[in-house]
Amino acid sequence: MKKFFAILLITLAVLLLGAAAWSASGYFLSMHVKTEPEFSGKDLAEVKGGDAPFLGTVVTVETKFLLPRFRKVEKCLITPGEGTVVTERPKAEVIGRSWRWNEWRVAGKLACMTPGRSKSGVLALELTPLAEGTKSAFDLAIPSLDIKALPAVTSPAPALAPASETAKQLDRRLHWLWLLLLLPAVFLWRHFRRSGPAAPPLSLRQRILGSLAALRGDIIARTLTAEQGMTSLSDLVRNYLEERYSLRAPGKTTPEFLDEVEDHELLPPKDRPFLRNFLNAADLVKFAKAPCDGPAVNTAIDNAELLVRNTAPAEEEKDV
């Protein structure tokens, strides 16, 4: 029995020494490889997520390549082109190993900020240097993207007067408007207070549509800026969906909120692209200070009204 265990231990020791020698020989031999790495996209970084994304879409920029085992990626950096911003700094990781080679992947993320053709960026890599005089820094071009604006509603939106002209008209008629609204309101209040029953509460659909109409009025009258209007609209849409589908997500980020909505298949498929693109674009306006204007907010309000009408409960279909 003792002889058996002695043979077993010797065999294990030989195997371990052989494995160590095999690995070490591959490492030292890799130090004599002088070839430069071949990148998966040649001199271009690859973009995952489409070359024509919508405004607010986040795309992945990556490249893959082989390096001798002793070489590593020392630094990696993305310089975004005009029209995009970095949302996740690039990271380098080993995704495959062999005797003399390691396969590396470097990937980061960009957000599409401005509609139209963006300018190309650069993915810069710095590798462990070889012998003196060999190349250790590489710049891969990030292709330009054709960024699309958020889709508009299928039915044409009503023509709106210029904001400045509308604001002037509202200023001239403001006093008369308040008087005309106040007198009937006082009369109706006194009448129903005396004899009539209390009016039934507004449905969720009526309340949200009313809030959207009020928000549109604030944008037209320039009471709110376009950026403030986009933020308020984002809050209205989230509050509506939370109340409509009994969600409990006040502290969740936009990606977590969207994942919960899609995981439970709460929205019709035709309304999901608008919701994802709109909430992502609203986050860019709110946190990344992306540019925004009045027509864009009005288009987003049109889409939000269509979303509310498409998802209202059956018993509210007759509500205005």
GUPA-892607 format. One record per residue (C-alpha): residue in three letters; z, y, x. Coordinates in nm, 3 decimals. Layout:
<nodes>
<node r="ALA" up="Z" north="Y" east="X"/>
...
</nodes>
This chain:
<nodes>
<node r="MET" up="0.000" north="0.000" east="0.000"/>
<node r="LYS" up="0.087" north="0.239" east="0.281"/>
<node r="LYS" up="-0.245" north="0.166" east="0.446"/>
<node r="PHE" up="-0.426" north="0.247" east="0.119"/>
<node r="PHE" up="-0.258" north="0.590" east="0.085"/>
<node r="ALA" up="-0.325" north="0.665" east="0.452"/>
<node r="ILE" up="-0.698" north="0.594" east="0.403"/>
<node r="LEU" up="-0.698" north="0.804" east="0.084"/>
<node r="LEU" up="-0.538" north="1.104" east="0.257"/>
<node r="ILE" up="-0.777" north="1.077" east="0.552"/>
<node r="THR" up="-1.074" north="1.063" east="0.313"/>
<node r="LEU" up="-0.953" north="1.375" east="0.125"/>
<node r="ALA" up="-0.897" north="1.562" east="0.448"/>
<node r="VAL" up="-1.248" north="1.475" east="0.569"/>
<node r="LEU" up="-1.397" north="1.590" east="0.239"/>
<node r="LEU" up="-1.207" north="1.920" east="0.248"/>
<node r="LEU" up="-1.305" north="1.983" east="0.608"/>
<node r="GLY" up="-1.666" north="1.899" east="0.526"/>
<node r="ALA" up="-1.670" north="2.139" east="0.230"/>
<node r="ALA" up="-1.515" north="2.416" east="0.441"/>
<node r="ALA" up="-1.767" north="2.356" east="0.719"/>
<node r="TRP" up="-2.054" north="2.356" east="0.471"/>
<node r="SER" up="-1.942" north="2.684" east="0.315"/>
<node r="ALA" up="-1.872" north="2.849" east="0.651"/>
<node r="SER" up="-2.209" north="2.742" east="0.793"/>
<node r="GLY" up="-2.386" north="2.896" east="0.492"/>
<node r="TYR" up="-2.192" north="3.220" east="0.535"/>
<node r="PHE" up="-2.265" north="3.251" east="0.908"/>
<node r="LEU" up="-2.630" north="3.157" east="0.867"/>
<node r="SER" up="-2.663" north="3.423" east="0.596"/>
<node r="MET" up="-2.567" north="3.682" east="0.861"/>
<node r="HIS" up="-2.902" north="3.619" east="1.030"/>
<node r="VAL" up="-3.110" north="3.692" east="0.717"/>
<node r="LYS" up="-3.296" north="4.017" east="0.778"/>
<node r="THR" up="-3.504" north="4.037" east="0.458"/>
<node r="GLU" up="-3.444" north="4.323" east="0.215"/>
<node r="PRO" up="-3.337" north="4.241" east="-0.144"/>
<node r="GLU" up="-3.602" north="4.203" east="-0.414"/>
<node r="PHE" up="-3.494" north="4.375" east="-0.735"/>
<node r="SER" up="-3.577" north="4.226" east="-1.075"/>
<node r="GLY" up="-3.771" north="4.537" east="-1.180"/>
<node r="LYS" up="-3.923" north="4.608" east="-0.835"/>
<node r="ASP" up="-3.854" north="4.981" east="-0.779"/>
<node r="LEU" up="-3.751" north="5.037" east="-1.143"/>
<node r="ALA" up="-3.418" north="4.973" east="-1.313"/>
<node r="GLU" up="-3.449" north="4.777" east="-1.638"/>
<node r="VAL" up="-3.345" north="4.936" east="-1.969"/>
<node r="LYS" up="-3.198" north="4.706" east="-2.236"/>
<node r="GLY" up="-3.206" north="4.848" east="-2.588"/>
<node r="GLY" up="-3.568" north="4.952" east="-2.630"/>
<node r="ASP" up="-3.787" north="5.224" east="-2.475"/>
<node r="ALA" up="-3.792" north="5.423" east="-2.804"/>
<node r="PRO" up="-3.429" north="5.438" east="-2.924"/>
<node r="PHE" up="-3.286" north="5.665" east="-3.194"/>
<node r="LEU" up="-3.073" north="5.969" east="-3.116"/>
<node r="GLY" up="-2.717" north="5.854" east="-3.038"/>
<node r="THR" up="-2.817" north="5.502" east="-2.929"/>
<node r="VAL" up="-2.645" north="5.364" east="-2.619"/>
<node r="VAL" up="-2.875" north="5.164" east="-2.386"/>
<node r="THR" up="-2.791" north="4.946" east="-2.083"/>
<node r="VAL" up="-2.947" north="5.017" east="-1.743"/>
<node r="GLU" up="-2.940" north="4.717" east="-1.507"/>
<node r="THR" up="-3.098" north="4.541" east="-1.211"/>
<node r="LYS" up="-3.055" north="4.193" east="-1.058"/>
<node r="PHE" up="-3.116" north="4.081" east="-0.700"/>
<node r="LEU" up="-3.022" north="3.825" east="-0.430"/>
<node r="LEU" up="-2.813" north="3.911" east="-0.124"/>
<node r="PRO" up="-2.697" north="3.701" east="0.171"/>
<node r="ARG" up="-2.336" north="3.593" east="0.117"/>
<node r="PHE" up="-2.191" north="3.828" east="0.376"/>
<node r="ARG" up="-2.355" north="4.137" east="0.215"/>
<node r="LYS" up="-2.196" north="4.321" east="-0.078"/>
<node r="VAL" up="-2.269" north="4.616" east="-0.305"/>
<node r="GLU" up="-2.050" north="4.889" east="-0.158"/>
<node r="LYS" up="-2.137" north="5.169" east="-0.404"/>
<node r="CYS" up="-2.347" north="5.216" east="-0.718"/>
<node r="LEU" up="-2.415" north="5.538" east="-0.909"/>
<node r="ILE" up="-2.632" north="5.648" east="-1.202"/>
<node r="THR" up="-2.784" north="5.997" east="-1.207"/>
<node r="PRO" up="-2.909" north="6.043" east="-1.567"/>
<node r="GLY" up="-3.231" north="6.221" east="-1.650"/>
<node r="GLU" up="-3.241" north="6.523" east="-1.879"/>
<node r="GLY" up="-3.185" north="6.410" east="-2.240"/>
<node r="THR" up="-2.937" north="6.132" east="-2.155"/>
<node r="VAL" up="-2.572" north="6.112" east="-2.039"/>
<node r="VAL" up="-2.370" north="5.837" east="-1.869"/>
<node r="THR" up="-2.123" north="5.670" east="-2.108"/>
<node r="GLU" up="-2.023" north="5.384" east="-1.877"/>
<node r="ARG" up="-2.038" north="5.403" east="-1.498"/>
<node r="PRO" up="-2.232" north="5.121" east="-1.330"/>
<node r="LYS" up="-2.046" north="4.811" east="-1.215"/>
<node r="ALA" up="-2.158" north="4.547" east="-0.965"/>
<node r="GLU" up="-2.072" north="4.178" east="-1.014"/>
<node r="VAL" up="-2.175" north="3.841" east="-0.871"/>
<node r="ILE" up="-2.334" north="3.626" east="-1.143"/>
<node r="GLY" up="-2.452" north="3.331" east="-0.931"/>
<node r="ARG" up="-2.364" north="3.166" east="-0.599"/>
<node r="SER" up="-2.543" north="2.928" east="-0.362"/>
<node r="TRP" up="-2.510" north="2.810" east="-0.001"/>
<node r="ARG" up="-2.644" north="3.124" east="0.166"/>
<node r="TRP" up="-2.711" north="3.360" east="-0.128"/>
<node r="ASN" up="-2.526" north="3.540" east="-0.406"/>
<node r="GLU" up="-2.702" north="3.675" east="-0.715"/>
<node r="TRP" up="-2.580" north="4.027" east="-0.808"/>
<node r="ARG" up="-2.607" north="4.229" east="-1.128"/>
<node r="VAL" up="-2.551" north="4.606" east="-1.141"/>
<node r="ALA" up="-2.533" north="4.758" east="-1.493"/>
<node r="GLY" up="-2.423" north="5.084" east="-1.658"/>
<node r="LYS" up="-2.480" north="5.257" east="-1.993"/>
<node r="LEU" up="-2.661" north="5.574" east="-2.105"/>
<node r="ALA" up="-2.645" north="5.758" east="-2.440"/>
<node r="CYS" up="-2.957" north="5.923" east="-2.588"/>
<node r="MET" up="-2.865" north="6.288" east="-2.646"/>
<node r="THR" up="-3.182" north="6.489" east="-2.720"/>
<node r="PRO" up="-3.485" north="6.392" east="-2.934"/>
<node r="GLY" up="-3.815" north="6.367" east="-2.748"/>
<node r="ARG" up="-3.920" north="6.225" east="-2.411"/>
<node r="SER" up="-3.628" north="6.217" east="-2.166"/>
<node r="LYS" up="-3.673" north="6.257" east="-1.793"/>
<node r="SER" up="-3.634" north="5.960" east="-1.560"/>
<node r="GLY" up="-3.302" north="5.909" east="-1.379"/>
<node r="VAL" up="-3.191" north="5.722" east="-1.068"/>
<node r="LEU" up="-2.977" north="5.411" east="-1.010"/>
<node r="ALA" up="-2.853" north="5.442" east="-0.649"/>
<node r="LEU" up="-2.720" north="5.139" east="-0.459"/>
<node r="GLU" up="-2.549" north="5.119" east="-0.118"/>
<node r="LEU" up="-2.523" north="4.772" east="0.041"/>
<node r="THR" up="-2.335" north="4.632" east="0.339"/>
<node r="PRO" up="-2.560" north="4.732" east="0.632"/>
<node r="LEU" up="-2.744" north="4.481" east="0.850"/>
<node r="ALA" up="-2.825" north="4.546" east="1.214"/>
<node r="GLU" up="-2.865" north="4.906" east="1.323"/>
<node r="GLY" up="-3.181" north="5.065" east="1.191"/>
<node r="THR" up="-3.213" north="4.848" east="0.880"/>
<node r="LYS" up="-3.213" north="4.992" east="0.530"/>
<node r="SER" up="-2.888" north="4.975" east="0.331"/>
<node r="ALA" up="-2.941" north="5.241" east="0.059"/>
<node r="PHE" up="-3.183" north="5.194" east="-0.232"/>
<node r="ASP" up="-3.283" north="5.425" east="-0.519"/>
<node r="LEU" up="-3.428" north="5.263" east="-0.833"/>
<node r="ALA" up="-3.598" north="5.486" east="-1.090"/>
<node r="ILE" up="-3.467" north="5.471" east="-1.449"/>
<node r="PRO" up="-3.771" north="5.494" east="-1.685"/>
<node r="SER" up="-3.794" north="5.786" east="-1.925"/>
<node r="LEU" up="-3.721" north="5.712" east="-2.293"/>
<node r="ASP" up="-3.896" north="5.825" east="-2.611"/>
<node r="ILE" up="-3.585" north="5.925" east="-2.811"/>
<node r="LYS" up="-3.643" north="5.940" east="-3.187"/>
<node r="ALA" up="-3.460" north="6.171" east="-3.428"/>
<node r="LEU" up="-3.246" north="6.015" east="-3.700"/>
<node r="PRO" up="-3.460" north="5.891" east="-3.992"/>
<node r="ALA" up="-3.477" north="6.119" east="-4.296"/>
<node r="VAL" up="-3.433" north="6.009" east="-4.658"/>
<node r="THR" up="-3.731" north="5.847" east="-4.827"/>
<node r="SER" up="-3.754" north="6.111" east="-5.100"/>
<node r="PRO" up="-3.846" north="6.466" east="-4.985"/>
<node r="ALA" up="-3.552" north="6.703" east="-4.956"/>
<node r="PRO" up="-3.564" north="7.026" east="-5.162"/>
<node r="ALA" up="-3.690" north="7.332" east="-4.977"/>
<node r="LEU" up="-3.408" north="7.556" east="-4.862"/>
<node r="ALA" up="-3.420" north="7.930" east="-4.815"/>
<node r="PRO" up="-3.346" north="8.063" east="-4.466"/>
<node r="ALA" up="-2.974" north="8.067" east="-4.399"/>
<node r="SER" up="-2.962" north="8.440" east="-4.319"/>
<node r="GLU" up="-3.140" north="8.537" east="-4.646"/>
<node r="THR" up="-2.919" north="8.307" east="-4.854"/>
<node r="ALA" up="-2.603" north="8.445" east="-4.692"/>
<node r="LYS" up="-2.708" north="8.803" east="-4.774"/>
<node r="GLN" up="-2.775" north="8.713" east="-5.138"/>
<node r="LEU" up="-2.437" north="8.541" east="-5.165"/>
<node r="ASP" up="-2.263" north="8.847" east="-5.017"/>
<node r="ARG" up="-2.430" north="9.081" east="-5.272"/>
<node r="ARG" up="-2.342" north="8.865" east="-5.570"/>
<node r="LEU" up="-2.002" north="8.745" east="-5.456"/>
<node r="HIS" up="-1.787" north="8.974" east="-5.674"/>
<node r="TRP" up="-1.990" north="8.914" east="-5.991"/>
<node r="LEU" up="-1.996" north="8.541" east="-5.924"/>
<node r="TRP" up="-1.617" north="8.520" east="-5.893"/>
<node r="LEU" up="-1.574" north="8.721" east="-6.213"/>
<node r="LEU" up="-1.819" north="8.507" east="-6.410"/>
<node r="LEU" up="-1.649" north="8.188" east="-6.291"/>
<node r="LEU" up="-1.294" north="8.311" east="-6.338"/>
<node r="LEU" up="-1.316" north="8.424" east="-6.699"/>
<node r="PRO" up="-1.450" north="8.094" east="-6.846"/>
<node r="ALA" up="-1.208" north="7.899" east="-6.627"/>
<node r="VAL" up="-0.910" north="8.093" east="-6.764"/>
<node r="PHE" up="-1.031" north="8.049" east="-7.121"/>
<node r="LEU" up="-1.084" north="7.673" east="-7.081"/>
<node r="TRP" up="-0.748" north="7.630" east="-6.906"/>
<node r="ARG" up="-0.562" north="7.806" east="-7.189"/>
<node r="HIS" up="-0.756" north="7.610" east="-7.452"/>
<node r="PHE" up="-0.691" north="7.264" east="-7.306"/>
<node r="ARG" up="-0.334" north="7.351" east="-7.218"/>
<node r="ARG" up="-0.261" north="7.422" east="-7.584"/>
<node r="SER" up="-0.436" north="7.141" east="-7.767"/>
<node r="GLY" up="-0.679" north="6.926" east="-7.575"/>
<node r="PRO" up="-0.595" north="6.609" east="-7.384"/>
<node r="ALA" up="-0.612" north="6.609" east="-7.005"/>
<node r="ALA" up="-0.956" north="6.545" east="-6.862"/>
<node r="PRO" up="-1.004" north="6.201" east="-6.705"/>
<node r="PRO" up="-0.981" north="6.197" east="-6.324"/>
<node r="LEU" up="-1.302" north="6.219" east="-6.127"/>
<node r="SER" up="-1.443" north="5.895" east="-5.993"/>
<node r="LEU" up="-1.469" north="5.834" east="-5.618"/>
<node r="ARG" up="-1.846" north="5.888" east="-5.637"/>
<node r="GLN" up="-1.805" north="6.224" east="-5.817"/>
<node r="ARG" up="-1.544" north="6.344" east="-5.571"/>
<node r="ILE" up="-1.750" north="6.256" east="-5.262"/>
<node r="LEU" up="-2.075" north="6.400" east="-5.401"/>
<node r="GLY" up="-1.886" north="6.718" east="-5.489"/>
<node r="SER" up="-1.744" north="6.739" east="-5.136"/>
<node r="LEU" up="-2.093" north="6.687" east="-4.988"/>
<node r="ALA" up="-2.231" north="6.967" east="-5.208"/>
<node r="ALA" up="-1.949" north="7.198" east="-5.098"/>
<node r="LEU" up="-2.016" north="7.113" east="-4.733"/>
<node r="ARG" up="-2.387" north="7.192" east="-4.777"/>
<node r="GLY" up="-2.289" north="7.530" east="-4.923"/>
<node r="ASP" up="-2.066" north="7.604" east="-4.622"/>
<node r="ILE" up="-2.352" north="7.521" east="-4.383"/>
<node r="ILE" up="-2.597" north="7.744" east="-4.576"/>
<node r="ALA" up="-2.348" north="8.034" east="-4.590"/>
<node r="ARG" up="-2.260" north="7.977" east="-4.221"/>
<node r="THR" up="-1.893" north="7.941" east="-4.306"/>
<node r="LEU" up="-1.905" north="7.636" east="-4.075"/>
<node r="THR" up="-2.113" north="7.587" east="-3.761"/>
<node r="ALA" up="-2.357" north="7.296" east="-3.743"/>
<node r="GLU" up="-2.123" north="7.111" east="-3.504"/>
<node r="GLN" up="-1.823" north="7.159" east="-3.739"/>
<node r="GLY" up="-2.036" north="7.048" east="-4.033"/>
<node r="MET" up="-2.144" north="6.727" east="-3.855"/>
<node r="THR" up="-1.779" north="6.645" east="-3.773"/>
<node r="SER" up="-1.666" north="6.712" east="-4.134"/>
<node r="LEU" up="-1.954" north="6.500" east="-4.268"/>
<node r="SER" up="-1.854" north="6.211" east="-4.038"/>
<node r="ASP" up="-1.496" north="6.227" east="-4.170"/>
<node r="LEU" up="-1.619" north="6.235" east="-4.533"/>
<node r="VAL" up="-1.840" north="5.927" east="-4.485"/>
<node r="ARG" up="-1.564" north="5.730" east="-4.310"/>
<node r="ASN" up="-1.304" north="5.826" east="-4.576"/>
<node r="TYR" up="-1.544" north="5.727" east="-4.854"/>
<node r="LEU" up="-1.614" north="5.382" east="-4.702"/>
<node r="GLU" up="-1.244" north="5.320" east="-4.633"/>
<node r="GLU" up="-1.153" north="5.400" east="-4.996"/>
<node r="ARG" up="-1.460" north="5.230" east="-5.149"/>
<node r="TYR" up="-1.407" north="4.898" east="-4.966"/>
<node r="SER" up="-1.026" north="4.916" east="-4.921"/>
<node r="LEU" up="-1.052" north="4.932" east="-4.541"/>
<node r="ARG" up="-0.747" north="5.018" east="-4.333"/>
<node r="ALA" up="-0.906" north="5.172" east="-4.022"/>
<node r="PRO" up="-0.770" north="5.527" east="-3.968"/>
<node r="GLY" up="-0.706" north="5.471" east="-3.596"/>
<node r="LYS" up="-1.016" north="5.267" east="-3.510"/>
<node r="THR" up="-1.296" north="5.396" east="-3.289"/>
<node r="THR" up="-1.647" north="5.431" east="-3.430"/>
<node r="PRO" up="-1.773" north="5.100" east="-3.272"/>
<node r="GLU" up="-1.465" north="4.913" east="-3.408"/>
<node r="PHE" up="-1.513" north="5.068" east="-3.755"/>
<node r="LEU" up="-1.885" north="4.978" east="-3.760"/>
<node r="ASP" up="-1.813" north="4.622" east="-3.648"/>
<node r="GLU" up="-1.562" north="4.576" east="-3.934"/>
<node r="VAL" up="-1.811" north="4.710" east="-4.191"/>
<node r="GLU" up="-2.092" north="4.482" east="-4.064"/>
<node r="ASP" up="-1.869" north="4.175" east="-4.011"/>
<node r="HIS" up="-1.764" north="4.181" east="-4.377"/>
<node r="GLU" up="-2.124" north="4.262" east="-4.492"/>
<node r="LEU" up="-1.992" north="4.547" east="-4.704"/>
<node r="LEU" up="-2.307" north="4.764" east="-4.695"/>
<node r="PRO" up="-2.658" north="4.674" east="-4.812"/>
<node r="PRO" up="-2.877" north="4.595" east="-4.506"/>
<node r="LYS" up="-3.101" north="4.898" east="-4.569"/>
<node r="ASP" up="-2.805" north="5.139" east="-4.531"/>
<node r="ARG" up="-2.658" north="4.993" east="-4.209"/>
<node r="PRO" up="-2.903" north="5.150" east="-3.955"/>
<node r="PHE" up="-2.839" north="5.500" east="-4.095"/>
<node r="LEU" up="-2.459" north="5.456" east="-4.084"/>
<node r="ARG" up="-2.458" north="5.329" east="-3.722"/>
<node r="ASN" up="-2.703" north="5.594" east="-3.593"/>
<node r="PHE" up="-2.531" north="5.876" east="-3.786"/>
<node r="LEU" up="-2.173" north="5.796" east="-3.675"/>
<node r="ASN" up="-2.283" north="5.750" east="-3.311"/>
<node r="ALA" up="-2.469" north="6.085" east="-3.323"/>
<node r="ALA" up="-2.163" north="6.253" east="-3.481"/>
<node r="ASP" up="-1.946" north="6.121" east="-3.195"/>
<node r="LEU" up="-2.188" north="6.270" east="-2.943"/>
<node r="VAL" up="-2.166" north="6.609" east="-3.117"/>
<node r="LYS" up="-1.786" north="6.588" east="-3.142"/>
<node r="PHE" up="-1.693" north="6.448" east="-2.800"/>
<node r="ALA" up="-1.996" north="6.501" east="-2.572"/>
<node r="LYS" up="-2.086" north="6.847" east="-2.716"/>
<node r="ALA" up="-2.441" north="6.735" east="-2.795"/>
<node r="PRO" up="-2.665" north="7.007" east="-2.946"/>
<node r="CYS" up="-2.690" north="7.022" east="-3.327"/>
<node r="ASP" up="-2.852" north="7.258" east="-3.581"/>
<node r="GLY" up="-2.844" north="7.330" east="-3.953"/>
<node r="PRO" up="-3.156" north="7.132" east="-4.055"/>
<node r="ALA" up="-3.018" north="6.822" east="-3.881"/>
<node r="VAL" up="-2.691" north="6.852" east="-4.075"/>
<node r="ASN" up="-2.878" north="6.901" east="-4.404"/>
<node r="THR" up="-3.084" north="6.587" east="-4.336"/>
<node r="ALA" up="-2.765" north="6.394" east="-4.257"/>
<node r="ILE" up="-2.606" north="6.519" east="-4.585"/>
<node r="ASP" up="-2.914" north="6.398" east="-4.778"/>
<node r="ASN" up="-2.875" north="6.054" east="-4.621"/>
<node r="ALA" up="-2.501" north="6.050" east="-4.693"/>
<node r="GLU" up="-2.565" north="6.131" east="-5.063"/>
<node r="LEU" up="-2.817" north="5.847" east="-5.078"/>
<node r="LEU" up="-2.562" north="5.612" east="-4.917"/>
<node r="VAL" up="-2.297" north="5.706" east="-5.177"/>
<node r="ARG" up="-2.539" north="5.654" east="-5.469"/>
<node r="ASN" up="-2.653" north="5.316" east="-5.330"/>
<node r="THR" up="-2.298" north="5.185" east="-5.281"/>
<node r="ALA" up="-2.114" north="5.323" east="-5.588"/>
<node r="PRO" up="-1.936" north="5.062" east="-5.807"/>
<node r="ALA" up="-2.127" north="4.935" east="-6.109"/>
<node r="GLU" up="-1.895" north="5.114" east="-6.352"/>
<node r="GLU" up="-1.980" north="5.450" east="-6.188"/>
<node r="GLU" up="-2.358" north="5.420" east="-6.214"/>
<node r="LYS" up="-2.372" north="5.670" east="-6.501"/>
<node r="ASP" up="-2.172" north="5.934" east="-6.308"/>
<node r="VAL" up="-2.359" north="6.242" east="-6.198"/>
</nodes>
